[in-house]
Amino acid sequence: MDLGQHIGYVDLVSLVGETNRCPGGKRAISRLAQSLHVGPHHRVLEVGSNTGFTSIELAAITGCRADGVEISAAAVEEARRSAAALPARIAERVSFRVGDVRKLPWDEETFDVVVCGGALGFVEGRELAFSEIRRVLRPLGMVSITHLYYRSNPPASLPDRLADVLGFRVPVYGWKEWLEELAPAGWELYDFTRRPLAARPTEVVDAYAEHLTSSARIQALPPEQRDRVREQWRHACHVFNDNHRHLGVMDLVLRRPLATGVPEQPELFLEPGVYDRYFTHEFVPLTGTENR
């Protein structure tokens, strides 16, 4: 790994050893496992597995077999290091490899479930990525996409600051724009929910950054490199925290239809808070009051 003047974000995450949790962490993964009905007999593919947190947690709580594919070799190395420290009953059910979602190295209809924590939103050639996911997914298999969206407009300078940290520009999209991008034709929109996010106090962000850069791995670096890593990580954490003031997270579940070209009959009566994917393309509001 090149520890020059600026370290790429994914390499930085791997270096400091952050588990890179999906928004909501273990709580979100527990909800995901329930909504996807994942069990011991299922095989799960995680696209953009990064340092392996989601795959490992799914295998631990459901007994499924989980395969992670990630484009960063440094992240895959960190994921494998984490897996090697697990009890054998979990470690034997997770594996990680370097790869591209646009050219997946598995046979057709290998997986029951595909999960993605946001990587699909930044893949060039997304149509090819969805085509590959469909190829390796079994009929009626589920795809879960957890993705951040802007629920309020950020300050004009914030997208530039975020791009400097990540190395690419994040579109200032609300949930409607991301839903259009991430729910292509030919898939059943099985479920769709939103949750708000919130920023943390400055002292908490500082304490978190200090905690992760106080490891033996970071302390073993030459002083100049150590200070550079600590400052870059602290800066990244504060930029993300500023961004969280304006963010929500959307949980999107798609299902591969049993047959193509056979549309599902629409639903008329939906509970308040459910997304109407048939007619209004809005969340159903609560009307009236209870008086009984």
WOHU-V901336 format. One record per run of one state. SS is the DSSP state (H for helix, E for strand, L for the rest). FROM is the first residue (numbers start at 1). TO is the last residue. If there is no record, write none. Layout:
[[SS & FROM & TO] [SS & FROM & TO]]
This chain:
[[L & 1 & 8] [H & 9 & 16] [L & 17 & 24] [H & 25 & 35] [L & 36 & 42] [E & 43 & 47] [L & 48 & 52] [H & 53 & 62] [L & 63 & 64] [E & 65 & 70] [L & 71 & 72] [H & 73 & 84] [L & 85 & 87] [H & 88 & 91] [L & 92 & 93] [E & 94 & 98] [L & 99 & 99] [E & 100 & 100] [L & 101 & 102] [E & 103 & 103] [L & 104 & 110] [E & 111 & 116] [L & 117 & 118] [H & 119 & 122] [L & 123 & 125] [H & 126 & 136] [E & 137 & 150] [L & 151 & 157] [H & 158 & 166] [L & 167 & 174] [H & 175 & 182] [L & 183 & 186] [E & 187 & 196] [L & 197 & 201] [H & 202 & 212] [L & 213 & 215] [H & 216 & 219] [L & 220 & 222] [H & 223 & 244] [L & 245 & 246] [E & 247 & 256] [L & 257 & 274] [E & 275 & 275] [L & 276 & 282] [E & 283 & 283] [L & 284 & 292]]
